[in-house]
Amino acid sequence: MKSVAVAVEDPSPSGIAGTIARLIASGDLAPGDRLPTVRELAAELSVSPATVSHAWQALAGVGLIVSRGRSGSFVRAERTTWLPPRTRNLTEVPVARLDLSTGTPDPLLLPDMGPALSRVSSRAGTQNYFDEPVIPELEALLLASWPFQPGVLTIVDGAMDAISRTLDLLLKFGDRVAVENPGFPPVFDLLDHYGTERIPVELDAEGMRPDSLAEALHRSPAAIVLQPRTQNPSGVSMTVERAYELARVIRNSHNSEHTIVIEDDHSGEISSSGDVSLGAFLPDRVVHIRSFSKSHGPDLRIAAVGGPKAFMDRFIARRILGPGWTSRMLQTILYDLLTEPSTVAQVELARTTYRDRQVAIADALRANGWDVMTADGINTWLRVDDERDAVVQLAAAGIRVAAGTPFLSSPGGQFIRVTVGQIRDDFAAVGAQLAAAGTA
């Protein structure tokens, strides 16, 4: 117990919490270790019990410690062992006054499902196992708005289902895959599951950097996984000019003759940017995925996938041997949501609201001395002086954010991801708290 007090240099609530967080990160405090009581540590540090209590509350708020009543406080042990490691870091969600850690849409901005359910109940579904996997009216609607002409388009159960099924057909153990850095942790977990080597490709304000991709292609990756707009975590959306540059780099590389591009357009309908795809320049090399979870509801579990005919025929044939198809009842609901004027207006309102929130928080951060870009979608990515200290300090203020480490494909820098889409008001105050924690 004395070692904890000895390690504390700053006896403020944030200083004590930061010390404990660093001891946990270094392994000096292990899962299950009992911490000093509030009164014991307060006496050793010559501070009030309230000071230590506030530090303990901050640590509990970010899931690092847990209180067991009279038994004391303990370093939290991992509980959700069935989750992949990086995903697990994103799912422990203790109570916070303002939870900006989840990467999920504001539930108040999702369209009302009730009217759609009542309208489709009499005509949805099928009794035939051998109907086409996609209902014709939904297929025609999606093809009309697709960013390139795919050979075949089908429907699956969400973006990660689409990515997983695409990688199933592409990868062998030991293959290399080029990924964004930073990127989406569940994709990294999935690639680790396949036994692949990730090649990080750096980003700038327009998406993947062509020079970084060219360097990655020297290692002959089997696939390139990227998010063309509202990139998670950065909020970057790719420009048409950048898509053309990246396509040119791939076309001119002697080591990428068989490389397939997988595009995850996970937030399409709520993005303020146009639907851009390398498929407009490399139609035979791109599998494009569009999810409707963030725009219309996570529990819809629907995404569309379009790509080269030869590849998509294999994709659909393999899926027939498993789930077969995505419920045509759900497809009918999605078609209704995409065509009903009132629902279209709700999604349009969500898109402009998220944009306004991004502008407001970016303005607030700039007012506090941070030179930040205005992100697209619901997330933004902030460089901080010390990631763990920033997370703990914000937790002490009642704000939960996601630590940046799980999003990094290669080490470098300290970051936090903030789900700005969940901020409904008081942008100036939240921006000030983010800035104060980031430069501590």
N, C-alpha and C positions, 0 to 999 in steps of 0.2 A: 504493500500500500504506500509505503514511503517513497518508492520509486516513482509513483505517479506525481506526487507533490514535487519531488526533486526535478522532474522533467518540465514542470510548468514555469515558463518565463514571464508570461503575462497573466496575472491573476484576475482578469476580467472574465465575464461569462464566455465571450467568444474565444478568448485566449485559452481558457481551460478546456473548452470543447474542442478547439483545434488541436491541442496537445493530445487529448485522448484519441481523437481521430487519427493522428499520425502514429500513435503507439499501436492502434489496431491495424493500420495499413502496413506497418513494419513487421507485425507479428509478435511484438513485445507483449501485447495483450491478445490472447487467443479467444476464439469463440467459446463461450461458457465461463470465461474468467469473471470472478466477482470483483466489482469495483469498490473503492472506499465508500463509506456512507457519506451523505451530504455533510453531516456534522464533523466527521473525522477529517475530511479533506478541507473543510472550511477552517478548522482549528489549525491544521498544518500550514495553510496558506495565509492565515490571519485575515480572512475575509468573512463576510456574513454568510450564513447558510443559504440565504436567498440567491447570492451570487453563484454558488455551486449548483443550486437547484435549477437556475436558468440554463446553466451549461448542460446539465443532465437532460432537461427538456429539449434542448436543441439537438442533442445526440439521439434522443429517442425519436425526434421528429424526422430524422433522416434514416432511421432504421438501423443505427449502429449499436444501440444498447436497448435493453428491455428491463422494465421494472417488475419485480416479483413480490411486491408488497413488503412485508417485514423481513423477507429473506434477503432483500437488497436489490441492487441493480447489477446486471450482468451484460457482458459483450454478447450481442445477439448471435445465435447459431443459425446457419442456413436452414430454412424449412422447406422451401419449394424445390426439392432436389430433382424433381422430374423436369424442371425447366432447364434449357441450355444456359450456360454460364452468363453470357452477355445479356440475354433476355431476362434472366433472373434479376440482374441489377436494375432493370427498368420496371419491375412489377411489384416490388415491396413498397407499398404506398401508405405510410402512416398518415394520421390525420394532420392536415395543415390548413391554416386559414385560407391560403391561396395555393392550390396545387398546380404548378406549371411544369410538372415533370413527365406527364404521361404521353405526350405526342398525339392525343386524341382530340377529336372535334368538340366544340362546345355543344352539349346536348340541346341547348335552347335554339340552336341554329340548324338542327336537323329537321327535314320536312316531316310533317305528320303522316304516319303510315295508315292511320285509321281509314280515311276515305279511299285510299288505294286498295286496301284489303276488302272493303265492302264492294268496290266496283268490280273486282276481278273474281270474286268468289264463285260466280256462276259459270265462268268460262275458262278457268285456269285448270291446268293439270292434264294428264293423259292416262289412258289405260293400255297404251301400246309401247312395248319395250323397244320397238324398232323405228319409232319416229326419229326425225332428224334431231341431233343434239341441241340445236338452237332453234327457237321459234322464229319463223320467217320474218315477222314484222320487226322483231328486235334486231335480227341480223341486218336487215335493210337499213334500219335507223343508225346502227353503229357504223356500218360501212360508209354511210354518207358523211360521217364526221371523222373518219379515221385519217391520220396524218399522211398515209400513203395507201396504195392499193395492195392489200394483202392477198396472197394466194388463197388462203382459207382463214376464216374467223370462227372461233368457238367461245363457249362460256364455261368458266370453272368457278371454284369456290373460294375466291379471294386472290389477292396478288401473290401472297406467299405460296399458295397452292400452285399458281401458275409458274412461279419461279422454280419451285421444287420439281415440278413435272418436266419443265424444260431442261433443267440440269440433269435429271435422271437419264435423259436421252443423250446428253452431250458428254458427261464426265466419266473418266476412269480414275481410279485411285492414283494419286501422284500428279494429276494434271494441274496446270496453273490457270488461275482465273484473275483477270484484271478487275479491280474494284475501286470505287471512289474512296478517297481519304480526305475528310471523314466520310463514313458511310453508315449504313443501317445495320445495327448489331445482329438482328435475326438472320440477315443474309450471311454475315461472317460465321455465325454459329452453324448455319446450314452447310457452308463450304467446309468448315472443320469436320462436320459429320461425314462428308464425302471423302475426306482425306486428301484435300487439294491444298495447293500452295497459293496464298493470296498475294497478288502483286499490286501494291498501292499506287493509285494514280491521283495526283494532286489536283485541287480545284482552284478556280478563281471566280470572279463575279459572273462569268458566263458559262460555267460548267467545267467539265473535265478539260485540263490543259492539254493542247495538242502535243507539246514537247514532252510532257510526262507520259502521255499515252504512247507516243512513238518509242520512248525508252522501254516501256512495259512490253511492247510488241516484239522487241528483240528476243524475248523469252518465250515466244510462241504460245500465248495463252489459248486455251480451248474456247474460252468465252470472255466477254466483257460485260459486266453488270453495271448499269448506270440508271440514274433517275433523271429524266429529261426536264422535269419542272418540279418546283417546290421541294427541292432535294432535302432529304432528311438526314442530317440535322441542320444543314446550313441555310435552307430557305432559298437557295440559288435556283434560277430557272435558265435553261440553256437557250441561247439565241439561235436563229436560223443560220447565221453566219458561222457560229461555232459548230453546229451540227455538220455543216458542209466541210469545215476544216477537219473535223474528226473523221468523217467519212473518207476524205482524201488521204489522211494519214493511214487509215486501215487499208484502203485500196492500193496504196503504194508500198506497203510493207511486204517484203518477201517472206516474212515469218508468220503472217496471219492469213494465209490462203484459206484455212478451214475454220477460222475464228468466227463465232456467232455472237452478235450483239443482243443482249437481253435488256430491254427498256422497261422500267417499272414506273409507270405513270400513276402513282398511288393516290394522288389528290386532285386528279384532273379537273373535275367540275368546280372545285373551289379555288383553282389557281387563277391569278390575274393575268397570267401569260398564255400565249397561244400554244396549241398542241404541236410541239416540234419533235421530229423524229429523224434519226439517221436513215430510217427506211425510205425517206424521200430520195436518198442518194444511193443507198445500198439495199434495194428491196429484197434481194435474195439472201441477205445476211442478217436480217433483223427480225427478232421476235418482240413485238410491242404489246405491253400489258396495260390495260386501263382498269383501275379499281373504282368502285362506287361506295366504298366503306366510309370514307371521310366526308363525302358529300351527301349521301343518302342514308347512311346508318351502318355501323360496324356489323350488326347482326344479320344484314342482308347476305353477307358472305358471297358476294358476286364480283367477278372480274371478267373482262373480255380479253381474249388473246388472239392476235393476228400475226401471221408470218408467212414464209415461203410454203407453197403447197406441199412439196415433198416432206418437209419437216413436220408441218401441221397434220398431215395425214397419219404420220407415225404417232404423233402426240395424241390424236383422237382415238386411234386404234388401241393404243395402250390403255387409255382411260376407260374404254369400253369394257376392258377386262377387270376393272375395279368398280368404281361407283357408277360407271356408265355415262351418266349425264348429270348436269345440275338441274335440280327441280324446275320443271317447266312452269310450275305455279309461281315460283320465285321470279323466273324470267318474265312472266306476264306482269307481275307486280312492278318489276324494274321498268318494263316498257311503259306502264301507266305513269310511273313517277317521272320518266323522261319526257313524256308528251303532255301531261295534264298541265294547263297553263298556270294554275295556282301553285303547283309544286315547282314548276320551272322558276316562278317568281321567288319562291322561298329559297331556292338554291342560289339564285342571283343575289338575293339579299345577303345570304351567308358569305358569298364571295366578296362583295363590297365591304361587308362588316369586317371580315378578316383583314382585308387590305387596309381599312381605316385603323384597325388596331395595330397593325405592323407599323404604319406611318406614325401613329401616336407614340408608341414605345421607342421607336428609333429617334424621334424628335426629343423625347425625354432623356434618352441616353446621351444624345449630342449636347443637350443643355447641361449635362453633368460632365462634359469633357471627353466623351467617348466618340471617336470617329467610326461610326458603324454604317453599314449599308441597310437599306430598307428591304427586308426579306419578303419572299412570296409565300403564301400559304399560312400555316399555323405555327411554324417553329422558327426560331432564330438561334444563331450560334455565336457565342461570345467568348473571346479570349480573356482569361483572368490571370492574376498574378499567381494564385494558388487555388487549384480546383477544389480540393477538399475543404480548405478554409472558407471558400466562397459558399459552398453548399451548406456548411454548418452555420455560418453567419446568417445566411438567408433563412435557414430553418429556425434560428433563434428569433427572427422577425416574423415567423409564421408563413414563410414562402418556401415551397419545395420546388427545386429544379433538378434536372438530371445531370449527373457528373459526366464529363466529356469522354473519359477513358474508354468506355465500351464502344464508342463510335469511331475510335481511331484504329485504322488498319495497321499503322506503324507508329511507334512512339514519337512524341514530339509536341511540345506545347501543353498548356493548361487551358481547359475550356469547360463551359457549361452549355447545355441546351435548354432553352426556355420556350415553353409552349405558349407563345404570345396570344394565340387564338383563344385562350381561356381567360384573358384579362378583359373584363367588361367595363371597368371605370378606374378612376384614380391612377391614371397612367403616369402622371408626374411623380407621385410618391413611389410607385413601383419602380420606375426608372431610376430614381435616386437611390433606392435600396439596392438594386442590381449593381449600379455603378459603385456604391460604397463597398459592397462585398467583393466586387471584382478587382478593386485596386487596394485591398487591405494589405 
